């Protein structure tokens, strides 16, 4: 695999000729919307097919899978552009890529129940788990229900384990603290909480749960660990695994100081698995996200956490959400707008902007002016996703999680697909 940065003078044909691949493959594998007008500075992944097949009359994915000895899900992972549609006579289908896959990993994607179904169907072949966001805890310990039965069933049909994500209300930190404290210290409310979880797991067919760790008061540090241990013991007895999410704050990453209110080691022992989320600021558009901080500082924070959490019990959660600021930026006054990767590339193209790369944070960005207002778009591309994947492999983590999958980024999923074997879990429908 190569990463090519579009330069002045590049065309889709000169890039294809340089790497010995077809222009059509580069267009498909990078979601290029304007092949005759490439976006300057965009990072393109270049991956080389090993075996391909030209679609004949009467072919389907199922018939190609049988005749070529390839799993249908593998075909969908290699060719996300054919998801949920008929094949065209004469189109090229990739059977395998040249890149060798010597390591297997687990993958997770976060989605809201209202995710576009076409996007969901394109993404599911790449996932081990689908974590559905989110069940909120009421002060009495009950869970606020969601319309998620359909998405749970679709995930299971694709062999993906649906995970029930549980959070405290997030209108503000004080609410989080209050609910967490009440839940941890009140046995009656804990019992109601457990009963609600078990009912939803059984009725809707979830595979397991993921509990988001809110702000924990220092005096609740050990009681929270005990609470998670009790939940894990109860749910494991019913056949359901428990994952706990831990998210470092921007303060922790920028200072290198891990907040002592969260017992990383205790939680890793109490739960089956840990999801370490580098996505803290997505709830708080009035503060700068972790993605703006130096990449080395972020990775040092992860390294410190892995001294406290067994890496083989941990999955690294990263964000592919971009941000748009208006200048001048004032923290806590100017709100940040979110944008997905494809929207960022399209915006750069529409404004004739040149995408720059900030080396310390390993983030892509560009600036433009519209109606006398100045803006900056800030986002991640393959130049940071690839080293994060390498870090995950180097430290022996379980795998990678993506916040979120509400839009499909072909290059990221093909990067994962061509470098790793994606594990699947045996499910009962």
Long-range contacts (C-beta under 8 A, 24 or more apart in sequence): 1-45, 1-46, 1-47, 1-99, 1-415, 1-418, 1-419, 2-45, 2-46, 3-43, 3-44, 3-45, 3-46, 3-382, 3-383, 3-386, 4-43, 4-44, 4-45, 4-46, 5-41, 5-42, 5-43, 5-44, 5-357, 6-38, 6-39, 6-40, 6-41, 6-42, 6-44, 7-40, 8-40, 10-38, 11-36, 11-38, 12-36, 12-38, 15-44, 15-46, 19-46, 19-48, 20-48, 21-46, 21-47, 21-48, 21-49, 22-92, 24-92, 25-49, 25-92, 28-81, 28-410, 29-410, 29-411, 29-414, 30-410, 30-411, 31-342, 31-345, 31-409, 31-410, 31-411, 33-342, 33-345, 33-346, 33-349, 34-349, 37-349, 39-345, 39-348, 39-349, 39-355, 40-348, 40-353, 40-354, 40-355, 41-348, 41-354, 41-355, 41-356, 41-357, 41-364, 41-366, 42-345, 42-348, 42-355, 42-381, 43-364, 43-381, 43-382, 43-383, 44-411, 45-382, 45-411, 45-414, 45-415, 47-97, 47-98, 47-99, 47-414, 47-415, 47-418, 48-97, 48-98, 48-99, 49-94, 49-95, 49-96, 49-97, 49-98, 50-95, 50-96, 50-97, 50-98, 51-94, 51-95, 51-96, 52-92, 52-93, 52-94, 52-95, 53-92, 53-93, 53-95, 54-90, 54-91, 54-92, 54-93, 55-87, 55-88, 55-89, 55-90, 55-91, 55-92, 55-93, 56-89, 57-89, 59-87, 59-89, 60-86, 60-87, 61-87, 64-93, 68-95, 70-95, 70-96, 73-125, 73-158, 73-159, 73-424, 76-122, 76-125, 77-125, 77-126, 77-413, 77-417, 77-422, 78-414, 78-417, 80-122, 80-125, 80-408, 80-410, 80-413, 80-414, 81-410, 83-118, 83-121, 83-122, 83-125, 84-118, 84-121, 84-122, 97-417, 97-418, 99-418, 99-419, 101-418, 101-419, 101-420, 101-421, 103-393, 103-419, 103-420, 103-421, 104-420, 104-421, 104-422, 104-423, 105-392, 105-393, 105-398, 105-399, 105-400, 105-416, 105-420, 105-421, 105-422, 105-423, 106-315, 106-398, 106-399, 106-422, 106-423, 107-399, 107-400, 107-401, 107-402, 107-416, 107-422, 107-423, 108-163, 108-275, 108-315, 108-317, 108-399, 108-400, 108-401, 108-402, 109-401, 109-402, 109-404, 109-405, 110-165, 110-317, 110-401, 110-402, 110-403, 110-404, 110-405, 111-151, 111-404, 111-405, 111-406, 112-404, 112-406, 113-146, 113-147, 113-148, 113-150, 113-151, 115-151, 115-405, 115-406, 116-406, 117-154, 119-405, 119-406, 119-407, 119-408, 120-151, 120-154, 120-405, 121-154, 121-158, 122-408, 123-405, 123-408, 123-413, 124-154, 124-155, 124-158, 124-160, 125-158, 126-413, 126-416, 126-417, 126-422, 127-155, 127-158, 127-160, 127-405, 127-422, 128-160, 128-161, 128-399, 128-422, 128-423, 128-424, 128-425, 129-160, 129-161, 129-162, 129-163, 129-207, 129-401, 129-425, 130-155, 130-160, 130-161, 130-162, 130-163, 131-163, 131-165, 131-210, 131-401, 132-162, 132-163, 132-164, 132-165, 133-165, 133-167, 133-404, 134-165, 134-166, 134-167, 134-212, 135-164, 135-165, 135-166, 135-167, 135-200, 136-166, 136-167, 136-168, 136-169, 137-166, 137-167, 137-168, 137-169, 137-179, 137-183, 137-193, 138-169, 139-178, 139-179, 139-182, 140-189, 140-192, 141-183, 141-186, 141-188, 141-189, 141-190, 141-191, 141-192, 141-193, 141-196, 142-192, 142-193, 142-196, 143-193, 143-196, 143-197, 143-200, 145-200, 148-204, 149-204, 152-204, 152-205, 152-206, 153-205, 156-205, 156-427, 156-429, 157-429, 159-424, 159-425, 159-427, 160-424, 161-207, 161-208, 161-425, 161-427, 162-205, 162-206, 162-207, 163-206, 163-207, 163-208, 163-209, 163-210, 163-243, 164-197, 164-200, 164-201, 164-204, 164-206, 164-208, 164-209, 164-210, 165-209, 165-210, 165-212, 165-245, 166-197, 166-209, 166-210, 166-211, 166-212, 167-212, 167-214, 168-212, 168-214, 170-283, 173-215, 176-214, 176-215, 177-214, 177-215, 177-217, 179-214, 180-214, 180-215, 180-216, 180-217, 180-220, 180-224, 181-217, 181-220, 183-227, 184-220, 184-223, 184-224, 184-227, 185-220, 185-223, 190-227, 190-230, 194-231, 194-234, 197-231, 197-235, 198-234, 198-235, 198-238, 201-235, 201-238, 201-240, 205-429, 206-240, 207-240, 207-241, 207-425, 207-427, 208-235, 208-240, 208-241, 208-242, 208-243, 208-272, 209-235, 209-240, 209-241, 209-242, 209-243, 210-242, 210-243, 210-244, 210-245, 210-275, 211-242, 211-243, 211-244, 211-245, 211-271, 212-245, 212-247, 213-244, 213-245, 213-246, 213-247, 213-262, 213-267, 215-261, 216-261, 216-262, 217-261, 218-260, 218-261, 220-261, 221-260, 221-261, 221-262, 221-263, 221-266, 222-263, 222-266, 224-263, 224-267, 225-263, 225-266, 225-267, 225-269, 225-270, 226-270, 228-267, 228-270, 228-271, 229-269, 229-270, 229-271, 232-270, 232-271, 232-272, 236-272, 241-272, 241-273, 242-271, 242-272, 242-273, 243-271, 243-272, 243-273, 243-274, 243-275, 244-270, 244-271, 244-273, 244-274, 244-275, 245-274, 245-275, 245-276, 245-277, 245-317, 246-274, 246-275, 246-276, 246-277, 246-305, 246-309, 247-276, 247-277, 247-278, 247-279, 247-280, 248-276, 248-278, 248-280, 248-290, 248-301, 248-305, 249-280, 250-280, 250-281, 250-287, 250-288, 250-289, 250-290, 250-293, 252-301, 253-290, 253-293, 253-297, 253-298, 253-301, 254-293, 254-297, 256-297, 256-300, 256-301, 256-304, 258-301, 258-304, 258-305, 258-308, 264-305, 264-308, 264-309, 265-308, 265-309, 267-309, 268-308, 268-309, 268-310, 268-313, 268-314, 272-313, 273-313, 273-314, 273-315, 273-398, 274-309, 274-313, 274-314, 274-315, 275-314, 275-315, 275-317, 275-401, 276-302, 276-305, 276-309, 276-314, 276-315, 276-316, 276-317, 277-317, 277-401, 277-403, 278-302, 278-316, 278-317, 278-318, 278-319, 279-317, 279-318, 279-319, 279-321, 279-403, 282-319, 282-321, 282-338, 282-403, 285-335, 285-336, 285-337, 285-338, 286-331, 286-332, 286-333, 286-334, 286-335, 286-336, 287-331, 287-332, 288-331, 288-336, 289-319, 289-323, 289-336, 290-319, 291-319, 291-323, 291-361, 291-363, 291-378, 291-380, 292-361, 292-363, 292-378, 293-361, 294-360, 294-361, 295-360, 295-361, 295-362, 295-384, 295-387, 296-360, 299-391, 302-391, 302-395, 303-395, 306-395, 306-397, 311-395, 311-396, 311-397, 311-398, 312-396, 312-397, 312-398, 313-398, 314-397, 314-398, 315-397, 315-398, 315-399, 315-400, 315-401, 316-388, 316-391, 316-392, 316-397, 316-399, 316-400, 316-401, 317-400, 317-401, 317-402, 317-403, 318-380, 318-385, 318-388, 318-400, 318-401, 318-402, 318-403, 319-380, 319-402, 319-403, 319-404, 320-380, 320-385, 320-402, 320-403, 320-404, 320-409, 320-412, 321-379, 321-403, 321-404, 322-377, 322-378, 322-379, 322-380, 323-377, 323-378, 323-379, 324-375, 324-376, 324-377, 324-378, 325-375, 325-376, 325-378, 326-373, 326-374, 326-375, 327-373, 327-374, 327-375, 327-376, 339-377, 339-379, 340-406, 340-407, 340-409, 341-379, 341-380, 341-381, 341-407, 341-409, 341-412, 342-407, 342-409, 343-407, 344-377, 344-379, 347-377, 348-377, 353-377, 357-383, 362-387, 381-411, 382-411, 382-412, 382-415, 385-412, 385-415, 386-415, 389-415, 389-416, 389-419, 389-420, 393-420, 399-423
